[in-house]
Amino acid sequence: MALQLSKELDQRGIVSKVQVSQKDIKSGGCRFSRGALYELLANPIYIGEIRHKQERHPGQHKAILPRELRERVQQRLNGNAARGRGKHGTGLLRVL
């Protein structure tokens, strides 16, 4: 799943945010790692919530994803985690 999403982001030229330190050292601008993609997809901020430690709370912002879509993605992620490595490209983009 993350592999297929990673390929799609690469094709679209989407990379991580470029940041510049006070000493003018640049970081970012790289393709998203599998771990970074899982972290982004697990973030509850997209459904209008915030996370503090292990608890989620209603945010002061509107959701940009329907809750049902995020839950389907989470089920897919959890299913992949339970199976471990194996067949790639299980269809996250079809969920989205």
Disulfide bonds with the S-S distance in Angstrom:
none
